[in-house]
Amino acid sequence: MSLPETVEAIAIDSTGEIDVLEKKRVPFPAHSPANIVIKVAYGGVNFIDTYYRKGLYPIKSFPQILGMEASGTITTLPTDPAVLENEEFKKRGFKVGSKVAVNFLGVHAETISVPWAKVFPLPESVSLLTAAAATLQGLTAVSFVEEAYKVRAGDTVLIHTVAGGFGLLLAQLAKHAGATVIGTTSTPEKAAVARAHGADHVVLYTQEDVVARVLELTGGEGVHVVYDGVGKDTFLDNFKLARRKGTIISVGNASGAVEPIAPLKLVEKNLALLRPTMANYIYTPEEARYYGEKLFGYISSGVLKINIHKQYPFSTDGAREAHRDLTTKGGSTIGKLVYTIGGEP
């Protein structure tokens, strides 16, 4: 199959606010014989897209296609003999027409070329829409409850913004592991959704003192682990919420990047502090396959329910609306935001 010279994509020509987002025709990115070419069906919208858009994460050149998560069908397989003979590649069973999910920068476009190890085969029971809503946050959640901190039965876990797409996944996984789950959110409606996904207690940060309530719920001891995707606004309170020998996991910057702290701040309770990235947990092809199979296995078996808040059109207005909805503090989003790019085949 011949490759396109240009593609329609959600892209930016410079970093900035929401108005830099455009659906535009851009050059098709450089293709490698080790890559898989995919016709994109759906694109998942994530906070990391806003970090690239704002310039918080570096961009090498413009125009830059945004998006770290998508699903679609394979149109072209690698031609590199070394890839075709690679045992890890063979284990994935890729074929032209296979349904796949992708975790790679620059995938909110109609056709993409992606390194094979960043492509995840889908079980028949998982739809392309579900995969686009689940892959990035799902891989992150599954690896973070296993490696960033191993959640065990009897643990008490705090999840900030528990009713978002990522928070709901963490809540379900922590509950599946046997933990007591405390979440924070902004409205009673979101609290109800969080409880339906495994949260035992939900603190409304708009109405309650989060630190006081969490300490009350834990008998003054605090939690074993905090998962914090908010960042600047909540970070320092986590040191009050964590118990002795507890763990704080900073997983995002929704309210802004966390300010630097002195290592001595960890001494008072012998705390562990991590700022992990999912990319370093799925760094090797073996790790990627392990977590991909685990994630989609959880979805297939019903351990994880994937909630889609809204589907947005593949357009400039659709992209801007999605970024606006995602970043509005205390907004109405519950679950995942998804672009419909090509739709189901």
C-alpha positions in Angstrom: 0.0 0.0 0.0 1.4 3.4 -0.9 1.7 5.9 1.9 0.0 9.3 1.8 2.2 12.4 1.4 -0.1 14.4 3.7 -2.8 13.7 6.3 -5.5 15.5 8.1 -4.6 15.9 11.7 -5.1 17.9 15.0 -1.9 19.8 15.0 -0.2 23.0 16.3 2.2 25.4 14.6 3.3 26.9 18.0 2.7 26.3 21.6 0.1 28.2 23.5 -3.6 28.3 24.6 -6.5 26.5 23.1 -6.7 28.7 20.0 -3.4 27.2 18.6 -5.2 23.9 18.0 -6.3 23.3 14.4 -7.4 20.4 12.2 -5.1 20.9 9.2 -3.4 19.0 6.5 0.2 18.3 7.4 3.1 16.2 5.9 2.8 12.5 6.7 5.5 11.8 9.3 8.7 9.9 8.3 8.0 6.2 7.9 10.4 3.5 9.0 10.3 -0.1 7.6 10.0 -1.2 11.3 6.7 0.7 11.6 3.1 -0.3 11.3 0.7 1.9 9.4 -2.7 2.3 10.8 -6.0 3.8 9.7 -7.2 5.7 12.8 -10.7 5.2 14.0 -10.7 7.1 17.4 -8.3 9.3 19.3 -8.3 9.5 23.1 -7.8 13.0 24.6 -5.5 13.3 27.6 -3.9 15.9 29.8 -0.6 15.1 28.2 -2.0 16.6 25.0 -2.5 19.9 26.8 1.1 19.7 28.2 2.5 19.5 24.7 0.1 22.2 23.5 1.2 24.6 26.2 4.9 23.8 25.8 5.3 22.1 29.2 6.8 19.2 27.4 9.4 19.9 24.6 8.5 19.7 20.9 11.3 19.2 18.3 9.7 20.9 15.3 6.4 22.2 13.9 3.8 21.5 12.8 3.4 19.0 15.6 0.5 16.5 15.4 -0.9 16.0 18.9 -2.3 12.9 20.6 -0.7 10.0 22.4 -3.5 7.5 22.1 -5.6 6.1 19.3 -7.2 3.0 17.9 -7.7 1.7 14.4 -6.9 -1.0 11.9 -3.6 -2.1 10.4 -3.2 -1.2 6.7 0.6 -2.0 6.3 2.9 -4.2 8.3 6.6 -3.7 8.8 8.9 -4.8 6.0 12.2 -4.9 8.0 13.3 -8.5 8.1 14.7 -8.1 11.6 11.3 -7.1 12.9 9.4 -9.8 11.0 11.7 -12.4 12.6 11.6 -10.8 16.1 10.0 -13.2 18.6 8.2 -10.4 20.4 6.7 -9.1 17.1 5.5 -12.6 16.2 3.8 -13.1 19.6 1.5 -10.2 18.8 0.0 -11.9 15.7 -0.4 -8.6 13.7 -2.1 -8.9 10.3 -3.5 -6.4 7.8 -7.0 -5.5 9.1 -6.2 -6.3 12.7 -7.8 -4.1 15.3 -5.1 -2.3 17.4 -4.5 0.4 19.9 -1.6 2.8 19.9 0.4 4.7 22.5 2.7 7.1 20.7 3.1 10.9 20.1 1.4 12.3 17.1 -1.5 9.9 16.5 -4.6 12.3 16.2 -4.5 11.9 12.4 -6.4 10.0 9.8 -3.4 7.7 9.1 -0.3 7.1 11.3 3.0 5.3 11.1 4.0 3.9 14.5 6.9 1.7 15.8 5.5 -1.8 16.1 6.3 -2.1 19.9 4.0 0.9 20.5 1.0 -1.0 18.9 -1.2 -3.3 21.0 -3.4 -6.0 19.5 -7.0 -6.0 20.7 -9.2 -8.9 21.7 -12.3 -9.3 19.7 -14.4 -8.3 22.7 -12.8 -4.9 23.0 -14.1 -2.3 20.6 -12.0 0.4 18.8 -13.9 3.1 20.7 -13.2 1.4 24.1 -9.6 0.9 23.2 -9.1 4.6 22.3 -10.6 5.5 25.6 -8.6 3.0 27.6 -5.1 2.6 26.3 -3.0 5.5 27.7 -4.7 5.9 31.0 -5.2 2.1 31.3 -1.6 1.2 30.8 -0.6 3.9 33.2 -3.1 2.8 35.9 -2.2 -0.9 35.5 1.5 -0.3 35.7 1.2 2.3 38.5 -0.8 -0.1 40.9 1.8 -2.8 40.2 5.1 -1.0 40.0 4.9 2.6 41.2 3.3 1.2 44.3 2.1 -2.4 44.7 -1.4 -2.0 45.9 -2.3 -4.9 48.3 -5.3 -6.1 50.2 -5.7 -4.0 53.4 -4.1 -0.9 52.0 -5.9 2.5 52.1 -5.4 4.4 48.8 -6.2 8.1 48.1 -7.0 9.1 44.5 -7.3 12.8 43.7 -9.9 13.7 41.0 -11.2 10.2 41.3 -14.1 10.7 38.8 -11.9 11.5 35.8 -11.0 8.8 33.3 -7.7 7.9 35.0 -9.1 8.2 38.5 -12.0 5.7 37.8 -9.5 3.2 36.4 -7.3 3.5 39.5 -10.3 3.1 41.8 -11.4 -0.1 40.1 -7.9 -1.6 40.1 -7.3 -0.7 43.8 -10.6 -2.1 44.8 -9.9 -5.3 42.8 -6.7 -5.6 44.7 -8.6 -5.5 48.0 -7.8 -1.9 49.1 -10.0 0.7 50.7 -10.4 3.5 48.2 -10.7 7.2 49.1 -11.3 9.7 46.3 -11.6 13.4 45.9 -13.9 15.1 43.5 -15.9 18.3 43.0 -19.6 17.4 42.9 -22.1 14.9 44.4 -22.8 13.6 40.9 -19.2 12.8 40.3 -19.0 11.2 43.8 -21.8 8.9 42.9 -20.0 7.7 39.8 -16.8 7.2 41.8 -18.6 5.0 44.3 -20.1 3.0 41.5 -16.5 2.3 40.3 -15.1 1.1 43.6 -14.5 4.2 45.8 -15.5 3.5 49.4 -15.3 7.1 50.5 -15.4 10.3 48.4 -14.4 13.7 49.7 -15.9 16.8 48.0 -12.9 19.2 47.8 -15.3 22.0 47.0 -17.1 21.6 50.3 -14.8 19.8 52.7 -11.3 20.0 54.2 -9.6 17.2 52.4 -6.8 16.7 54.8 -9.0 16.7 57.9 -11.5 14.3 56.3 -8.9 11.8 55.0 -7.3 11.7 58.5 -10.7 11.2 60.1 -11.4 8.3 57.7 -8.0 6.7 58.5 -8.1 7.2 62.3 -5.4 9.8 62.1 -2.9 7.5 60.4 -3.2 8.6 56.8 -3.1 6.5 53.7 -0.6 4.0 52.4 -0.4 5.7 49.0 -1.6 8.9 47.3 -2.1 9.1 43.5 -2.1 12.8 42.6 -2.8 13.9 39.0 -3.7 17.4 40.1 -0.2 18.7 40.8 0.5 22.1 42.2 -2.7 22.7 44.0 -2.8 19.5 46.0 0.9 18.4 46.2 1.9 19.7 49.6 -1.2 18.5 51.4 -0.2 15.0 50.3 2.5 15.1 53.0 -0.1 15.5 55.6 -2.3 12.8 54.2 0.3 10.0 53.8 1.0 7.7 56.8 4.4 6.9 58.2 6.3 4.9 55.5 3.7 5.9 53.0 4.1 6.7 49.3 3.2 9.8 47.3 2.9 9.3 43.5 2.8 12.5 41.5 1.1 11.4 38.3 0.2 14.7 36.6 0.1 18.5 36.4 -3.5 19.4 35.8 -3.3 22.5 38.0 0.3 23.2 37.1 3.7 21.7 37.6 4.8 20.9 41.2 7.4 23.2 42.7 10.7 21.7 43.7 11.0 20.4 47.3 14.0 19.5 49.5 14.6 15.8 50.1 14.5 16.5 53.8 10.7 17.0 53.6 10.5 13.2 53.3 12.2 12.6 56.6 9.4 13.3 59.0 7.4 10.2 58.0 10.1 8.2 56.0 8.0 8.9 52.9 8.7 7.7 49.4 8.0 10.1 46.6 7.8 9.1 42.9 7.1 11.0 39.7 6.9 8.0 37.3 5.9 7.8 33.7 4.2 4.9 32.1 6.7 5.0 29.2 9.4 3.7 31.5 7.2 0.8 32.7 6.5 -0.3 29.1 10.0 0.5 27.8 10.8 -2.9 26.4 8.7 -4.9 24.0 8.3 -7.6 26.7 7.0 -5.0 29.2 4.7 -3.5 26.7 3.1 -6.8 25.8 2.8 -7.8 29.5 0.9 -4.6 30.4 -1.1 -4.5 27.2 -2.3 -8.1 27.7 -3.1 -7.3 31.4 -5.1 -4.1 30.6 -7.2 -5.6 27.8 -7.7 -8.7 29.8 -9.1 -6.7 32.7 -11.4 -4.9 30.2 -12.5 -8.2 28.6 -13.2 -9.9 32.0 -15.2 -6.9 33.3 -12.7 -5.9 36.0 -12.3 -2.5 34.3 -15.3 -0.6 33.1 -14.4 2.2 30.6 -16.5 5.3 30.8 -16.6 7.7 27.8 -17.8 11.2 28.7 -18.2 12.5 25.2 -17.2 11.9 21.6 -15.9 15.0 19.8 -15.8 15.6 16.0 -12.5 15.5 14.2 -12.4 19.2 13.6 -10.8 22.4 14.9 -13.8 23.2 16.9 -14.0 19.7 18.2 -10.4 19.7 19.4 -10.7 23.1 21.1 -13.9 22.0 22.8 -12.3 18.8 24.1 -9.2 20.6 25.5 -11.5 23.2 27.1 -13.7 20.6 28.7 -10.8 18.6 29.9 -9.0 21.5 31.6 -12.0 23.4 33.2 -11.4 23.0 36.9 -14.4 21.5 38.6 -16.0 20.9 35.2 -18.6 18.4 34.2 -16.5 15.7 32.6 -16.8 12.2 34.0 -14.8 9.6 32.2 -12.9 9.8 28.9 -13.0 12.3 26.0 -12.6 10.8 22.6 -12.3 12.2 19.0 -14.2 10.3 16.3 -11.5 10.4 13.5 -12.5 7.7 11.1 -15.0 5.8 13.2 -15.6 2.1 13.1 -14.6 0.4 9.8 
